[in-house]
């Protein structure tokens, strides 16, 4: 009876629902997920900073308009040059 019980425990450890191989695979998946979460957290912080800048004043909106849309102010001259 004792040998059967020990055998059953060994079977659960090696081949059962929480076996050692499964646990190692899950640990690796957790590490990958943690890295992904960290990247997303950094993205969220950057976006939150951009939102705060947009809510605080016109400077960020003006910067975006100038960079992405090529907008200029009235009576302003835009000169573009390229380095040789």
Secondary structure as UniProt FT lines:
FT   HELIX           2..15
FT   TURN            17..18
FT   HELIX           20..56
FT   HELIX           59..69
FT   TURN            74..75
//
